[in-house]
Structure formats: C-alpha cells, structure tokens
Amino acid sequence: MKIRPLHDRVVVRRKEEEEKTAGGIVLPGAAKEKPNQGEVVAVGEGKLLDNGDVRALSVKVGDTVVFGRYADSNTLKVDGEELIIMSEGDIYGVLEG
C-alpha cells in the first residue's frame, strides 16, 4: 500500500529508539524516549496559498528531519510499519551531511 499525503503534509518514518544511554546503561521500554528524528517517505503537493497558488514543500523524500516531541499524535500503520503524518510546519529542520 502507498500513501500520498495531501497539501503540505509529510509522512515520516521515525528513527529507531535508543537501547542504551551514552554511559552504556540499557533502558527498559517504558524509560526510552521516542526519537524526534526520522526519514521523509512521502510528501504532499505543497501548501495552498490564499491567492490559489501552490508553494512547493522544502523537504523531499529521503530527507532526515527533526520534529517536535508531540508531532507523533497522527500515527498510522502502513504494511505493518508505523509512520507519522504531520504538517510541514511541525518539522524544525533537515539534517544534512
């Protein structure tokens, strides 16, 4: 199954959760923080402006993005994989390099 987000929405696959702290302590499932980074897997056509024009999105498929902690309120499962659908405005930045 494929998903095509509408307008300025972006579908993101969250990075895997960390199993250990920097000091090597193994974290139980409840203590893990969900990562706020992920890979863009689909983007909408763009933001519809008041004058009727469509502004292209700043992110593209394959970008690694940073988003807010609460941006995952819109999760969905596609082919058994948990994905997040969010507005481009919920993305703080793109990691490069």
Backbone as a printed PyTorch tensor [residue, N CA C, xyz], in Angstrom:
tensor([[[ 0.8450, -1.1730,  0.0000],
         [ 0.0000,  0.0000,  0.0000],
         [ 0.8920,  1.2380,  0.0000]],

        [[ 0.5020,  2.2360, -0.7580],
         [ 1.2040,  3.5090, -0.7790],
         [ 0.3180,  4.5540, -0.1270]],

        [[ 0.9600,  5.6040,  0.3640],
         [ 0.2040,  6.7170,  0.9260],
         [ 0.6780,  8.0010,  0.2540]],

        [[-0.2760,  8.8320, -0.1210],
         [ 0.0250, 10.1200, -0.7460],
         [-0.5960, 11.2020,  0.1250]],

        [[ 0.2430, 11.9040,  0.9010],
         [-0.3010, 12.9510,  1.7680],
         [-0.8230, 14.1250,  0.9420]],

        [[-1.7810, 14.8260,  1.4980],
         [-2.3830, 15.9610,  0.8080],
         [-1.7450, 17.2720,  1.2550]],

        [[-1.7520, 18.2390,  0.3670],
         [-1.3250, 19.6190,  0.6130],
         [ 0.0780, 19.6880,  1.1980]],

        [[ 0.2220, 20.2640,  2.4030],
         [ 1.5520, 20.4720,  2.9810],
         [ 1.8950, 19.4060,  4.0210]],

        [[ 1.3090, 18.2280,  3.8870],
         [ 1.5850, 17.1690,  4.8590],
         [ 2.7480, 16.2980,  4.3900]],

        [[ 3.4270, 15.7100,  5.3810],
         [ 4.6170, 14.9060,  5.1490],
         [ 4.4780, 13.6150,  5.9440]],

        [[ 4.8740, 12.4870,  5.3610],
         [ 4.8730, 11.2080,  6.0620],
         [ 6.3220, 10.8790,  6.4250]],

        [[ 6.5480, 10.5600,  7.7190],
         [ 7.8940, 10.3440,  8.2360],
         [ 7.9770,  8.9830,  8.9130]],

        [[ 9.0830,  8.2870,  8.6690],
         [ 9.3940,  7.0350,  9.3740],
         [10.3550,  7.4060, 10.4950]],

        [[ 9.9330,  7.2160, 11.7440],
         [10.7440,  7.5770, 12.9020],
         [11.9870,  6.7000, 12.9740]],

        [[13.1160,  7.3020, 13.3870],
         [14.3410,  6.5320, 13.5990],
         [14.1270,  5.5560, 14.7390]],

        [[14.9230,  4.5010, 14.7760],
         [14.8190,  3.5040, 15.8330],
         [15.1290,  4.1170, 17.1890]],

        [[14.4680,  3.6000, 18.2200],
         [14.6940,  4.0850, 19.5740],
         [16.0410,  3.6020, 20.0900]],

        [[16.6610,  4.4340, 20.9200],
         [17.9460,  4.0770, 21.5170],
         [17.7320,  2.9960, 22.5700]],

        [[18.6040,  2.0010, 22.5870],
         [18.5330,  0.9220, 23.5680],
         [19.3840,  1.2070, 24.7960]],

        [[20.4500,  2.0120, 24.6220],
         [21.3690,  2.3070, 25.7160],
         [21.5870,  3.8080, 25.8220]],

        [[21.9500,  4.2380, 27.0370],
         [22.3400,  5.6310, 27.2270],
         [23.7870,  5.7800, 26.7750]],

        [[24.2770,  7.0140, 26.7430],
         [25.6710,  7.2610, 26.3590],
         [26.6390,  6.5600, 27.3010]],

        [[26.2340,  6.3570, 28.5560],
         [27.0850,  5.6790, 29.5410],
         [26.9930,  4.1690, 29.4760]],

        [[26.1650,  3.6300, 28.5800],
         [26.0770,  2.1850, 28.4050],
         [24.9650,  1.5140, 29.1880]],

        [[24.0980,  2.2770, 29.8370],
         [23.0020,  1.6990, 30.6160],
         [21.8830,  1.2900, 29.6650]],

        [[21.4240,  0.0450, 29.7770],
         [20.3370, -0.4500, 28.9470],
         [19.0200,  0.0690, 29.5130]],

        [[18.2000,  0.6430, 28.6370],
         [16.9390,  1.2300, 29.0570],
         [15.7840,  0.2550, 28.8610]],

        [[14.9070,  0.1310, 29.8620],
         [13.6850, -0.6520, 29.6470],
         [12.7560,  0.1080, 28.7160]],

        [[11.8150, -0.5920, 28.1150],
         [10.9190,  0.0100, 27.1300],
         [10.2230,  1.2670, 27.5970]],

        [[ 9.7440,  1.3080, 28.8360],
         [ 8.9910,  2.4570, 29.3270],
         [ 9.8770,  3.6810, 29.5360]],

        [[11.1710,  3.4930, 29.7300],
         [12.0710,  4.6100, 30.0170],
         [12.6360,  5.2440, 28.7540]],

        [[12.4450,  4.6010, 27.6310],
         [13.0070,  5.1190, 26.3790],
         [12.2340,  6.3370, 25.9110]],

        [[12.9710,  7.3300, 25.4290],
         [12.3380,  8.4750, 24.7840],
         [12.2230,  8.1730, 23.3060]],

        [[11.0890,  8.5220, 22.7270],
         [10.9420,  8.3250, 21.2910],
         [11.8120,  9.3510, 20.5800]],

        [[12.5820,  8.9150, 19.5950],
         [13.4320,  9.8560, 18.8560],
         [12.5950, 10.9080, 18.1430]],

        [[13.1510, 12.0960, 18.0220],
         [12.4460, 13.1730, 17.3200],
         [13.0760, 13.4190, 15.9530]],

        [[13.6220, 12.3370, 15.3740],
         [14.1870, 12.3920, 14.0320],
         [13.5870, 11.2700, 13.2070]],

        [[13.5500, 11.4890, 11.9000],
         [13.0370, 10.4500, 11.0310],
         [13.3310, 10.7520,  9.5800]],

        [[12.9720,  9.7860,  8.7430],
         [13.1840,  9.9110,  7.3020],
         [11.8550, 10.1870,  6.6100]],

        [[11.8580, 11.1580,  5.7190],
         [10.6580, 11.5070,  4.9500],
         [10.4250, 10.4040,  3.9200]],

        [[ 9.2220,  9.8260,  3.9230],
         [ 8.9030,  8.7570,  2.9730],
         [ 7.8860,  9.1970,  1.9200]],

        [[ 7.1660, 10.2990,  2.1810],
         [ 6.2150, 10.8230,  1.1860],
         [ 5.9130, 12.2780,  1.5190]],

        [[ 5.6690, 13.0830,  0.4850],
         [ 5.3140, 14.4930,  0.6750],
         [ 4.0960, 14.8400, -0.1750]],

        [[ 3.3510, 15.8270,  0.3030],
         [ 2.2060, 16.3170, -0.4490],
         [ 2.6410, 17.2350, -1.5820]],

        [[ 1.6630, 17.7490, -2.3070],
         [ 1.9490, 18.5910, -3.4730],
         [ 2.4460, 19.9710, -3.0860]],

        [[ 2.0790, 20.4550, -1.9190],
         [ 2.5120, 21.7800, -1.4850],
         [ 1.4220, 22.5010, -0.7320]],

        [[ 1.7890, 23.6380, -0.1730],
         [ 0.8440, 24.4350,  0.6150],
         [ 0.0180, 25.3170, -0.3090]],

        [[-1.2830, 25.2410, -0.1490],
         [-2.2030, 26.0550, -0.9330],
         [-2.2550, 27.4510, -0.3150]],

        [[-1.8510, 28.4550, -1.0720],
         [-1.8220, 29.8330, -0.5910],
         [-3.1720, 30.5090, -0.7970]],

        [[-3.3780, 31.6290, -0.1180],
         [-4.6600, 32.3510, -0.1950],
         [-5.0020, 32.7840, -1.6130]],

        [[-3.9830, 33.0720, -2.4450],
         [-4.2490, 33.5270, -3.8070],
         [-4.4730, 32.3680, -4.7890]],

        [[-4.4630, 31.1360, -4.2760],
         [-4.7140, 29.9730, -5.1150],
         [-3.4640, 29.2820, -5.6230]],

        [[-2.3040, 29.9160, -5.4660],
         [-1.0450, 29.2910, -5.8730],
         [-0.6700, 28.1690, -4.9010]],

        [[ 0.1910, 27.2780, -5.3630],
         [ 0.6900, 26.1930, -4.5180],
         [ 2.1860, 26.3880, -4.3390]],

        [[ 2.6220, 26.4890, -3.0650],
         [ 4.0450, 26.6330, -2.7450],
         [ 4.6120, 25.2490, -2.4790]],

        [[ 5.6610, 24.8980, -3.2200],
         [ 6.2850, 23.5810, -3.0560],
         [ 6.8590, 23.4490, -1.6480]],

        [[ 6.9320, 22.2180, -1.1540],
         [ 7.4740, 21.9670,  0.1770],
         [ 8.9920, 22.0770,  0.1740]],

        [[ 9.5560, 22.3580,  1.3460],
         [11.0060, 22.4960,  1.4970],
         [11.6900, 21.1540,  1.7330]],

        [[10.9320, 20.1210,  2.0530],
         [11.5110, 18.7950,  2.2890],
         [11.1660, 17.8840,  1.1270]],

        [[11.9800, 16.8360,  0.9690],
         [11.7300, 15.8670, -0.1030],
         [11.9140, 14.4580,  0.4470]],

        [[11.4370, 13.4880, -0.2800],
         [11.5720, 12.0920,  0.1160],
         [13.0530, 11.7690,  0.2880]],

        [[13.3750, 11.1050,  1.3980],
         [14.7480, 10.7310,  1.6880],
         [15.4430, 11.6620,  2.6640]],

        [[14.8990, 12.8790,  2.8830],
         [15.4920, 13.8050,  3.8510],
         [15.3700, 13.2440,  5.2640]],

        [[16.3790, 13.4940,  6.1080],
         [16.3000, 13.1910,  7.5270],
         [15.9230, 14.4810,  8.2270]],

        [[14.8000, 14.4510,  8.9410],
         [14.2530, 15.6590,  9.5400],
         [14.1820, 15.5480, 11.0580]],

        [[14.1300, 16.7090, 11.7000],
         [13.9440, 16.8210, 13.1400],
         [12.5760, 17.4450, 13.3520]],

        [[11.7910, 16.8500, 14.2550],
         [10.4390, 17.3520, 14.5020],
         [10.1770, 17.4140, 16.0000]],

        [[ 9.0870, 18.0500, 16.3780],
         [ 8.7280, 18.2120, 17.7820],
         [ 8.3400, 16.9020, 18.4420]],

        [[ 8.4790, 16.8710, 19.7430],
         [ 8.1570, 15.6630, 20.5260],
         [ 6.7040, 15.2340, 20.3670]],

        [[ 5.8070, 16.1800, 20.1590],
         [ 4.3870, 15.8530, 20.1190],
         [ 3.8330, 15.7960, 18.7030]],

        [[ 4.7140, 15.7650, 17.7310],
         [ 4.2720, 15.7050, 16.3370],
         [ 3.7510, 14.3280, 15.9660]],

        [[ 3.9500, 13.3390, 16.8470],
         [ 3.5560, 11.9670, 16.5020],
         [ 2.1310, 11.6290, 16.9120]],

        [[ 1.3130, 12.6440, 17.1630],
         [-0.0690, 12.3550, 17.5520],
         [-0.8700, 11.7770, 16.3890]],

        [[-0.3640, 11.9000, 15.1740],
         [-1.0460, 11.3790, 13.9950],
         [-0.2630, 10.2130, 13.4130]],

        [[-0.2540,  9.1090, 14.1220],
         [ 0.4640,  7.9380, 13.6300],
         [-0.4970,  7.0240, 12.8850]],

        [[ 0.0470,  6.2730, 11.9460],
         [-0.7410,  5.3060, 11.2000],
         [ 0.1360,  4.1130, 10.8710]],

        [[-0.4840,  2.9920, 10.6050],
         [ 0.2520,  1.7940, 10.2090],
         [-0.0010,  1.5270,  8.7410]],

        [[ 1.0920,  1.3810,  7.9960],
         [ 1.0130,  1.0570,  6.5780],
         [ 1.8910, -0.1640,  6.3660]],

        [[ 1.3070, -1.2440,  5.9180],
         [ 2.0290, -2.5130,  5.7090],
         [ 2.7910, -2.9330,  6.9610]],

        [[ 2.1790, -2.7510,  8.1470],
         [ 2.7830, -3.1610,  9.4020],
         [ 3.8290, -2.2100,  9.9470]],

        [[ 4.0940, -1.1240,  9.2400],
         [ 5.1070, -0.1590,  9.6670],
         [ 4.4120,  1.0840, 10.2250]],

        [[ 4.8740,  1.5570, 11.3990],
         [ 4.2840,  2.7420, 11.9990],
         [ 4.9140,  3.9950, 11.4030]],

        [[ 4.0710,  4.8590, 10.8710],
         [ 4.5110,  6.1030, 10.2410],
         [ 3.8090,  7.2710, 10.9130]],

        [[ 4.4010,  8.4480, 10.7760],
         [ 3.8240,  9.6690, 11.3270],
         [ 3.4600, 10.5750, 10.1610]],

        [[ 2.2540, 11.1320, 10.2000],
         [ 1.8670, 12.1110,  9.1960],
         [ 1.7360, 13.4560,  9.9060]],

        [[ 2.4410, 14.4580,  9.3720],
         [ 2.4770, 15.7680, 10.0290],
         [ 2.4910, 16.8650,  8.9820]],

        [[ 2.1730, 18.0440,  9.4270],
         [ 2.2680, 19.2240,  8.5750],
         [ 3.7330, 19.5980,  8.4440]],

        [[ 4.1040, 20.1900,  7.3210],
         [ 5.4880, 20.6230,  7.1420],
         [ 5.8960, 21.6000,  8.2550]],

        [[ 4.9600, 22.3460,  8.7890],
         [ 5.2360, 23.2930,  9.8600],
         [ 5.6720, 22.6380, 11.1620]],

        [[ 5.3970, 21.3320, 11.3240],
         [ 5.8160, 20.6050, 12.5270],
         [ 7.2770, 20.1610, 12.4420]],

        [[ 7.8920, 20.3370, 11.2770],
         [ 9.2870, 19.9520, 11.0850],
         [10.1730, 21.1520, 11.4060]],

        [[11.1550, 20.9260, 12.2880],
         [12.0590, 22.0070, 12.7110],
         [13.2110, 22.2130, 11.7620]],

        [[13.6820, 21.1420, 11.1210],
         [14.8300, 21.2840, 10.2400],
         [15.1770, 19.9900,  9.5510]],

        [[16.1220, 20.0980,  8.5960],
         [16.6120, 18.9550,  7.8400],
         [18.0750, 18.7450,  8.2190]],

        [[18.4350, 17.5050,  8.5780],
         [19.8200, 17.1830,  8.9020],
         [20.5660, 16.9170,  7.6160]],

        [[21.7000, 17.5670,  7.4460],
         [22.4910, 17.4000,  6.2300],
         [23.8770, 16.8930,  6.5710]],

        [[24.4530, 16.1410,  5.6400],
         [25.8340, 15.6790,  5.8030],
         [25.9090, 14.4670,  6.5530]]])
